Amino acid sequence: MKLLVVGSGGREHALAWKLAQSPRVQIVYVAPGNGGTAQDERLRNVDITDPAALADFVEAEHVALTVIGPEAPLAAGIVNLFRSRGLKVFGPTKEAAQLESSKDFAKAFMKRHNIPTAEYETFTNAAAAHAYVDQKGTPIVIKADGLAAGKGVVVAMSDDEAHEAIDSMLEGNKLGDAGARVVIEEFLAGEEASFIVMVDGKHVLALASSQDHKRLLDGDKGPNTGGMGAYSPAPIVTPQLHARVMREIILPTVRGMENEGIRYTGFLYAGLMIDAQGNPKTLEFNCRMGDPETQPIMARLKGDFSKIIEMAIDGKLDGAELDWDRRTALGVVLAAHNYPETPRKGDRINGIPAETGDAVTFHAGTTLADGKLTTSGGRVLCVVGLADTVRGAQSVVYDTVNQISFDGMQYRRDIGYRAVNRKQAERHG
């Protein structure tokens, strides 16, 4: 069978890489793909981004099923279009994707369905937003309502920072339409985790837990990014917490959507904040796999993923089971010069080693021209290592990272440190 993965990032490379391992899959097309998907003989890049043209391609090539990677085509209604043409596709409809494409929609939905989340208000008027911050005080969180590629959230630790964020979004139009409305919410302290599930409209299948590192610099310092690395499993997600998140957050979301006449299908990602007492609250929803969480999750997933996707499309996830590598997978993002502000493109990439049983490099912002691999985006590569412990996985990853080079390459040297600290605390506790 032939499959299609829509997107060009590290998440899409990892999904296509995993799907291509199935003995029943002949080829995985990636639209538009990147330099890494261009180099893999089991994958084939397709230079099409227009949804209608993609549907035409699927019909012409007899593609069995399509997986949508990024948020923008989902928010634009690519799933609705594919379904209207009778094509098998995994992802949420435009209506369901509002859980991600509008922060205000998501917060109001959570309020209606008693899903634990931070207290909030929504503003389009800058003066009213400033007054709310003055009333509530800092730290406080300012979020652009619309899609801003992971850059629409400011965790303001000071009053100045909060007022500046409001001005840049509402007055300065820094994020365009995405920031024409802002959600201001209480600051939640604790540890973040990513909880990702597959949904077929009714049934839910949880993927392995993961945790990502959003800030640019070691020790969780510096600006927020789309994510500088991730690992799976996340030790903070204990079996008890897992059951609680399913019961209090995931299932009420799927049921709530259904009750409102919106059948949710696709990946559903709940970004969680877990406080010191172990209580989870929902920071945000994404209607897709996370990036960089997908890379370590796919590296741990065993078995035929194409069968699981097919069961999800057919509404049969209640019969699906996932088998995981017992090892920890840890991914480190190698970012371009001056990411996340104005990443430089066109730097030559050297030294990416061949994939092994315990290390694989996924491409994101790369392009292949005349046999030369160069940078073409902010997050360039995600190197994943597997080992029996988090420390072991760190060692495998950083050994691989040390072989790769491009001008201006920046990365964190402490991915997974929270899991290491947790293990140490348990030993000394």
C-alpha positions in Angstrom: 0.0 0.0 0.0 1.0 3.6 -0.6 0.7 6.2 2.2 0.9 10.0 2.4 2.2 12.1 5.3 1.4 15.9 5.0 4.1 18.2 6.4 7.8 19.1 6.3 9.0 19.0 9.9 10.7 16.6 12.2 7.3 15.2 13.4 6.5 14.3 9.8 9.9 12.7 9.1 9.4 10.5 12.3 5.8 9.5 11.3 6.9 8.6 7.7 10.0 6.8 9.0 7.8 4.7 11.3 5.1 4.0 8.7 7.7 3.0 6.1 8.9 0.1 8.4 5.6 -1.7 7.8 6.0 -4.8 5.6 2.7 -3.9 3.8 3.8 -0.4 2.9 5.4 0.0 -0.5 6.1 3.8 -0.3 5.4 6.7 1.9 5.0 10.0 0.2 5.8 13.1 2.2 4.3 16.5 1.1 6.4 18.6 0.8 9.0 16.8 3.0 12.5 17.9 3.7 16.2 17.0 3.1 16.0 14.0 5.3 12.9 12.5 3.8 14.5 13.2 0.4 17.5 10.9 1.3 15.4 7.9 2.5 14.7 5.5 -0.3 11.5 4.3 1.4 10.1 7.8 1.3 9.4 10.1 -1.6 8.9 13.9 -1.4 6.0 15.4 -3.3 6.2 19.1 -3.9 2.5 19.9 -3.3 1.0 21.9 -0.5 -2.4 22.9 -1.9 -5.0 20.7 -0.2 -7.1 20.1 -3.4 -4.0 19.2 -5.4 -3.0 16.8 -2.6 -6.4 15.1 -2.8 -6.0 14.9 -6.6 -2.5 13.3 -6.1 -4.0 10.7 -3.6 -6.6 9.7 -6.1 -4.2 9.5 -9.0 -1.6 7.5 -7.1 -4.2 5.3 -5.3 -2.8 6.3 -1.9 -4.5 4.1 0.8 -4.5 6.6 3.6 -3.2 10.0 4.6 -1.8 11.3 7.9 -1.8 15.1 8.5 1.1 16.3 10.5 1.0 20.1 11.1 -1.7 22.4 12.5 -2.1 24.9 9.7 -3.7 22.5 7.1 -5.9 21.0 9.8 -7.2 24.5 10.8 -7.8 25.2 7.1 -10.0 22.1 6.8 -7.9 19.6 4.8 -9.6 16.7 6.6 -13.1 18.0 5.6 -11.9 18.2 2.0 -10.4 14.7 1.9 -13.5 13.2 3.5 -15.8 15.0 1.1 -14.0 13.2 -1.7 -14.2 9.8 0.1 -10.5 9.6 0.9 -9.2 7.9 4.1 -7.4 10.5 6.3 -6.3 10.7 9.9 -6.7 14.0 11.6 -9.4 16.3 13.1 -11.8 18.4 11.0 -11.6 22.1 10.9 -14.3 22.3 13.6 -12.5 19.9 15.9 -9.1 21.6 15.3 -10.5 24.8 16.9 -9.2 23.2 20.2 -5.8 24.3 18.9 -6.5 27.0 16.4 -8.3 29.2 18.9 -7.1 29.5 22.5 -10.3 31.2 23.4 -12.4 28.4 22.0 -10.3 25.8 24.0 -10.5 27.7 27.3 -14.3 28.3 27.0 -14.7 24.6 26.1 -12.8 23.5 29.1 -14.8 25.8 31.3 -18.1 24.3 30.0 -17.0 20.8 30.5 -15.2 21.2 33.9 -11.8 20.2 32.5 -9.1 21.4 34.9 -7.2 24.5 33.5 -5.9 27.9 34.6 -8.3 30.8 35.4 -8.4 33.1 32.4 -10.0 36.1 30.5 -10.0 37.0 26.8 -9.3 40.4 25.5 -9.3 42.3 22.2 -8.9 45.7 23.9 -5.4 46.6 25.1 -6.5 49.0 27.8 -8.8 46.3 29.3 -6.0 43.7 29.1 -3.5 46.1 30.9 -6.1 46.7 33.6 -6.6 43.0 34.1 -2.8 42.4 34.5 -2.6 45.3 37.0 -5.5 43.7 39.0 -4.0 40.2 38.9 -0.3 40.9 39.2 2.6 38.8 37.9 3.7 36.2 37.1 1.0 35.8 34.5 0.7 34.2 31.0 -0.2 36.1 27.8 -1.3 34.0 24.8 -2.1 34.9 21.3 -5.6 33.4 20.5 -4.6 32.0 17.1 -1.8 29.8 15.6 1.6 31.3 16.1 3.9 28.3 15.5 4.8 27.9 19.2 5.8 31.6 19.6 2.5 33.1 20.8 2.9 32.5 24.5 4.7 34.8 26.9 5.2 33.8 30.5 5.6 37.2 32.0 7.5 37.2 35.2 7.3 41.0 35.6 4.7 43.7 35.1 6.8 45.3 32.3 7.1 42.0 30.5 3.3 41.5 30.7 2.4 45.0 29.4 5.0 44.7 26.7 3.5 41.4 25.5 0.0 42.9 25.4 1.2 45.9 23.4 3.2 43.8 20.9 0.2 41.5 20.2 -2.8 43.9 20.4 -1.2 47.2 19.5 1.9 46.3 17.5 0.2 43.5 15.6 3.5 41.5 15.9 1.7 38.2 15.4 -0.9 39.5 12.8 -4.4 38.0 13.1 -3.2 35.3 15.5 -2.6 38.0 18.1 -5.6 40.2 17.4 -7.2 38.6 20.5 -5.3 37.5 23.6 -6.0 35.1 26.4 -4.5 36.1 29.7 -4.4 33.3 32.3 -3.0 32.6 35.7 0.6 31.4 36.0 0.7 27.7 36.9 3.8 26.4 38.8 4.9 22.8 38.4 6.3 20.4 35.9 5.0 20.1 32.3 4.3 16.9 30.5 2.9 16.0 27.1 0.0 13.6 27.0 -0.8 12.4 23.5 -3.6 10.1 22.4 -5.2 8.8 19.2 -8.9 9.3 18.9 -11.3 7.6 16.4 -14.4 9.6 17.3 -15.3 7.4 20.2 -12.4 5.3 21.4 -9.1 6.6 22.8 -5.7 5.0 22.6 -2.9 6.6 24.7 0.6 6.9 23.3 3.7 6.7 25.5 4.1 9.7 27.9 6.7 12.3 27.0 8.1 15.6 28.2 9.6 18.4 26.2 11.9 21.3 27.0 10.4 24.6 25.6 13.0 27.1 26.5 16.1 27.8 24.3 18.8 27.6 27.0 20.1 25.1 29.6 18.2 25.1 32.9 15.0 26.2 31.1 16.3 29.7 30.6 15.9 32.0 27.6 12.9 32.5 25.2 10.2 30.0 24.6 10.6 28.0 21.4 8.7 25.3 19.6 10.7 22.8 21.7 14.4 22.1 22.1 14.2 18.4 22.9 12.0 15.7 24.5 12.1 12.3 26.1 9.8 9.4 26.6 8.6 8.0 28.9 8.2 10.9 31.3 8.7 9.6 34.9 6.4 12.3 36.2 3.4 10.5 34.5 2.9 7.7 37.0 0.3 5.0 36.3 -2.0 6.8 38.8 -1.5 10.2 37.1 -2.1 8.6 33.7 -5.4 7.2 34.8 -6.4 10.5 36.3 -5.5 12.5 33.1 -7.6 10.0 31.0 -10.5 10.3 33.4 -10.5 14.1 34.1 -9.1 15.6 30.9 -8.9 13.4 27.8 -12.2 11.5 28.0 -14.3 14.6 29.0 -12.7 16.4 26.0 -13.7 13.7 23.5 -17.2 13.2 25.0 -17.6 17.0 25.3 -16.8 17.5 21.6 -19.2 14.7 20.7 -22.0 16.3 22.8 -21.4 19.6 21.0 -21.9 17.9 17.6 -18.2 17.7 16.8 -16.7 14.2 16.3 -13.1 14.3 17.2 -10.7 12.1 15.2 -6.9 12.3 15.0 -4.1 12.9 17.4 -5.0 14.9 20.5 -2.2 16.4 22.6 -2.9 17.8 26.1 -0.1 20.0 27.4 -0.2 19.4 31.2 1.1 21.3 34.2 1.5 19.0 37.2 1.8 20.8 40.5 3.8 19.8 43.5 0.9 17.7 44.9 0.6 15.8 41.6 -2.6 17.5 40.4 -2.8 18.0 36.6 -4.2 21.0 34.8 -4.5 21.6 31.0 -2.2 24.3 29.6 -3.3 23.8 26.0 -4.6 21.4 23.4 -2.9 20.6 20.2 -4.8 18.7 17.5 -1.7 16.8 16.2 1.4 15.0 17.5 3.9 17.2 19.3 7.2 18.2 17.8 9.8 17.3 19.2 7.8 14.6 21.3 6.9 12.6 18.1 10.5 11.7 17.4 11.3 9.9 20.7 7.8 8.4 20.8 8.1 6.9 17.3 11.6 5.7 18.1 10.1 3.6 21.0 7.0 2.4 19.1 7.2 -1.3 18.0 5.0 -3.1 15.5 3.1 -2.0 12.5 2.0 1.7 12.9 0.1 1.7 9.6 -2.3 -0.9 11.0 -3.0 1.3 14.0 -3.7 4.3 11.8 -6.0 2.3 9.7 -7.9 1.0 12.7 -8.2 4.6 13.9 -9.7 5.8 10.6 -12.1 2.9 10.6 -13.3 3.6 14.2 -11.8 0.4 15.6 -9.2 1.8 18.1 -10.8 -0.2 20.9 -9.2 -3.3 19.3 -5.7 -1.7 19.0 -2.7 -2.3 21.2 0.6 -0.6 21.2 3.9 -2.2 22.1 6.7 0.0 23.4 10.5 -0.4 23.6 11.3 -0.6 27.3 14.2 1.8 26.8 14.1 5.6 27.3 14.3 7.6 24.1 15.7 11.1 24.3 15.7 13.7 21.4 17.9 16.8 21.2 17.0 19.5 18.7 19.8 21.2 16.8 18.6 24.7 15.9 19.8 27.3 13.4 21.8 30.4 14.2 19.6 33.1 15.8 16.6 30.7 16.4 13.9 31.5 17.6 14.0 35.1 16.4 15.2 35.2 12.8 16.8 31.8 12.1 19.5 31.8 9.4 19.1 29.5 6.4 21.5 28.1 3.9 24.2 26.8 6.2 25.8 23.5 5.1 25.2 20.5 7.3 27.9 17.9 7.8 28.6 14.7 9.7 25.1 13.1 10.2 25.9 9.5 11.1 24.0 6.5 9.7 21.0 5.3 11.7 21.8 2.6 14.3 19.6 0.5 16.6 20.1 3.1 19.3 20.4 6.4 17.5 18.5 8.0 14.6 18.5 11.6 13.3 15.3 13.1 12.1 15.3 16.2 9.8 13.1 19.3 10.2 14.5 22.5 8.7 16.7 20.9 6.0 16.8 20.9 2.3 18.7 18.8 -0.2 20.0 20.5 -3.4 22.6 19.1 -5.7 23.4 16.4 -3.1 24.2 19.1 -0.5 22.2 19.3 2.7 21.6 22.8 4.1 19.6 24.4 6.8 16.2 25.8 5.8 14.4 26.4 9.1 14.7 27.2 12.8 14.8 23.7 14.2 17.1 21.9 11.8 17.5 18.3 13.2 16.3 16.2 16.1 18.8 13.5 17.2 17.2 10.6 19.2 19.1 8.1 21.3 17.8 5.1 23.1 19.2 3.4 26.3 18.1 1.7 29.4 18.3 4.9 31.5 17.8 8.6 30.9 21.5 9.2 31.5 22.4 6.4 29.1 20.1 8.0 26.4 21.8 11.4 27.0 25.2 9.8 26.5 24.1 8.1 23.2 22.5 11.4 21.9 25.3 13.7 22.7 27.9 11.3 21.2 25.9 11.5 18.0 25.4 15.3 18.2 29.1 15.8 18.5 29.6 14.3 15.0 27.2 16.8 13.4 28.1 20.3 12.5 26.8 23.4 10.7 27.6 27.1 11.3 25.7 28.7 14.1 24.4 25.3 15.4 22.8 25.7 18.9 21.4 23.1 21.2 20.7 22.4 24.9 23.1 20.1 26.7 20.7 19.2 29.5 17.7 17.6 27.8 16.2 15.1 30.3 17.7 16.8 33.4 14.3 16.8 35.2 14.0 13.0 34.8 17.6 12.5 36.1 17.0 14.8 39.1 13.7 12.9 39.9 15.6 9.5 39.9 18.3 11.0 42.2 15.7 12.4 44.5 13.9 9.0 44.7 17.2 7.3 45.5 18.0 9.8 48.3 14.4 10.1 49.4 
